[in-house]
Amino acid sequence: MASLTSKRVIYAALGGNLLIAATKFGAAAYTGSSAMLSEAIHSLVDSGNQWLLLHGIRRSARPPDEQHPFGYGMELYFWTFVVAILVFGVGAGVSFYEGVEKIRAPRPITNIYVNYIVLGAALAIEAVPFTVALKAFRQRNRKFGIVSEIRRSKDPTVFTVLFEDSAAMLGLVVAIAGIGLADYLELPVLDGVASIIIALILAGTAALLARESKGLLIGESVYPEIKATIQALLKSDPRIAVTNEVLTMHLGPEDVLLNLSVDFRDALSSNEVEAAISELEVTIKARYPQIRRVFIEAQSWSAHRRAQATGLSTD
């Protein structure tokens, strides 16, 4: 389940985008600017996307049941992928179409200063949710650069808003430049060119978002440092002869499945093996609360190797 911080970031973005979208649509109708209409569509799509993310958070919080014994945490990843499709299909598609139409039949922009006022105000408003999202993202991820942290992140809500707001601010700059050049050079076709550039920005954003969402949707491991700590814990336990395998998968931002295959020392009795398994589970969950489920398989190293070889030969 996503954190309260994630919800706060989404609500901030949703409120800003609804206000901006209404203003942009009014300005587009009043001035006839293609770039302004593209920006209005962009803000409307972003508003719908934030609603989908909130919907995904609610759906992912449902408890496990008979059909989904591991819960619904990965549903958040599914709705994030849907957001990427909408950004590409609706946002980029409509903006591209509008830009092509304006290039084919250029129309002068009227009341151009209305566009400047609206786009300038939108840029200022858009900076607020962007700052909130960036701050939340950096609070969670301080060790690496932003690009590396986006690739490592297991919570798609924050980096989705960060992607969208970055694209929105860049699109606003393009719209201002396109409208200004169209007016200054008396070439209204440049307004359509700006709309196409906005479409390309949205398409690129959708591609990045889809790429990150896909990795989460098909199952990603925990951070390497967490896995290394678990391996070190197992290695330091005198009751374990060999660690055969450590497998992890995120079922949600704060929901991790851990599967261990370990070879306990032959001298241990069955009761001692059971006690060791229980102690390991308690220790691991206490250190990493996001690890909700731990399955520990007691298996000799040789049997594990034979099972792996059999599995490889049947693929």
N, C-alpha and C positions, 0 to 999 in steps of 0.2 A: 504494500500500500504506500502511496506517495505521502510525504510529510505535510504538516501544516504550512511549512515554508513554501512548498510547491504550490499549494492551493492559493496562498497569498499572492504569489507571483502571477498565477493565472488570472485571479480576480482583478489584479491591477491592470493586466494587459487587456482583459475583456472590457473593463470600463472605459479605458482609453480608446480602444478601437471602435466601440459603438459610437462614442462621441465624435471621433474623427470621421467615421464613415458617413454619418448623417450630414456633417458639414461639407464633406467632399462631394457627395451626391448633389447637394444644393448648389455648390459652386460650379460643378460640371454642367448642370442643366442651365445655369444662368450665363455661363461664358462660352459653352460649346467646346471646351478643351478635351481632347482625346486623352492626353496624359492625366488630366485630373480625373476623368472617368475611370481610367485604369487604376489610379490610386484609390478611388472610392471602392472599386470592386475588390482591390487588394485588402483594404481595411475590413470590408464586409466578410470576406473569406477568412481572414484572421479571427474575427469575432466568432464565426461558426466553429473554427478550429479550437478555440479556447473552450467553447461549450462542449465539444467532443472530448477534450482532455478531462474536463470535470466529470463528464459522463463516464469516461474510462476509469477515473479514480474511484467513483462510486461503485461501479461494477466489479472492479478488482478487489474491493474490500469485503465482498461476500465470503462467508465462511465455507470451508470445504463441505462437500456432500458426497453422496454415493457415486455419482457420475464423475465428479471432479474431486477426488480425494486429496489432491495437493492444493486445492483452492483455485481462485480465479485471478491470481496476481498478474499473470501474463496477459490478461485482457487489456491492461493498460498499454502494453506494447502493441497490441493489435490496433487499438484506436489511434495510437501515435502514427502507425503506418497508414491508416485511413486519412489522417491529416495530411501526410505527405502527398497522397494521391489527389486530394482536393486542392492543395496548393498548386500542383502541376496542372491538373485537368481543368479546374475552374479559374483560379487566379491567373496562371500563365496563359492558358488557352484563350480566355476572353480578352485579356490585355493584348495578346498578339493579334487577335482578330480585329480588335478596335484600331490598333496601330496600322494594320494593313489597309483597312477601310479609309483611314484618314490620309494615308499616302496616296491611295487611288483617287480620292476626291477631297483634296485639302480645302479646309474652310478657315477663314481668319478667326482668330480668337477675339472675342469681345470682352470689354471690362477686365482687362488683363490684371489690373491691380487687385481685383477680388481673388484671383488665383494666388498671387503672391502672399496676400494676407492669410488665406486659408492654409496654404502649404507651409508657411512660416509657423503658424499656430500649431499645425499638425506635427511639425518637426519638434516643437517645444513639448507638446503633450506626449509624443511618442518616446521622448527621452526619459520620461518618468518610469514607465514599465520596463524599459530597457535597462535603466540603472538598477531597478529593483531586482530584475532577473540576473544581471551581471553580479550584483552584490551577493545574492543568494548562492550563485554558482561558485564564486570565489571563496565564500565562507566554507563550503564543503570541500573544495579542491584547491589547496594552496601550494602543493609541492611541485606541480608541473605547469607547463604553459597551457593557455586556454584550449588550443587545438588538441593537445594531448589529453587534457582532462575531458573534453567532449567525447573523445574516442573511448575513454575509460569509464565514463559515467554510466551508471545503471538506472538512473532516474530520468526518463525521457521528457518529463513535463517541463523541467527548468531549461534544458538545452533546446527544446522545441520553441519555447517562448523567446529564448535568446536568439535563435536562428531567425524567427519571424520578425522580431523587432529590429534586428540588424538589417534584414532585407527591406523592411519598411522604411527605415531611415535612409538607406542608400537609394531606394526608389523615390523618396521625396526629393532628394538632392538632384536626381536625374530629371524628375518632373519640373523642378524649378529651372534647371538649366535648359531643358528642351523648350519650355514655354518662353523663357527669356530670349533664347536665340531665335525662335520662330517670330517673335515680335520685333526684335532688333534688326534682324536680317530680312524681315518681311517674307519669310519662307514658312508658311504654316505647315508644310510637309514635315518640318522638324518636330512638330508636336506629335505626329504619328511615329516618327523615329524614336522619340523618347518613350512612347508607349511600348514599342517593341523591345527596347532595352529593358524596361521594367519587367516585361514578360520573361526575358532571358534571366534576369535576376531571380525571379520567382521560380523558374524552372531549375536553376542551379541550387536554390535553397531546398526545393522539393527533393532533388537528387541526393543532396547531403543528408537530409532528414530521413529519407527512405533507406539510405545505406546504414545509418546508425540504428534505425528501428529494426531493420532486418536482422542485424547481429543479435539484438536483444530478443527478438521474436523466436529465433531458432535456438536460443539458449547460449548464454555467455557464462564463462567461469568467473569466480571471484577475482579480486585484484591479486596479482602475483605475490605480493608481500604477505597477504593473508594465507594463501596456499603454502608459502614457504614456512610461515610460522607453525601451521598445523603439521607439516612434515617434520619440522624440528621437534615439536612436542612428541610426536610418535617415536622419533628416533631416540629421544632421551628417556623414554619409558623402558625400564629394564625388563619388563614382561614381554616386550615385542622383539622378536628376532629380526623380522624384515617387514618393511612397509611395501606391500605389493602395488597399491594403487590409491591415489587420492583424486576423486572426481567431484566437481562442484558445478552447480548450475543455478543461476538466478531465476526464480519463479516470479519475482517482483523486485522492486528497488530495495526493499528491506526483508526479503524472503528468499533464503538460500537453502538448497538441498545439497547435503554432503553425503557421499558414499565412500566408505573406506574398506579396503581389503588388506588385512594384516595377518602376518604369520606369527602367532603367539609361540612362546618357547614351549618345547615339548614337556618340560617338567611341571607345567601348570596343570592343575586339576580343572575339571569342567566348571566347578564353582568359582575358582579363581579367574577363569576366563570371563565368566559372566560378570564378576565384580569389576574386572578391568574394563570391560565394554561400558558398563554403567558409569564408572568414574570418568572415562574418556569423554562420554557424551555430555556429562555435567560440566566438565572443565571447558570443553570447546564452546558450548552454548553460553557459559558465563563470560568467556572472553569475547565472543562474537555473537551478540544477541540476534543479529540478522540471520544467523544459521538456525532455522526453525526445526529442521528435520535432519537427523543423523542416523545413517544406516551403516553398521559395522559388520563386515563379513570376516569370520575367522576361517582362514584358508592358508594352507601351506604354500610356500613359494613355488614349489615344483608343480603342485596342482593348479595354481594360478597360471603358470606358464603354459601348461598343457591346455587349459581352457582357452587361453588367448590364441594359441596356435590352431586349435580346432575352429575357433571363431573366424580367424583369418582365412583358413582354408575353405570355409563354406561361403565366403563372400563372392 
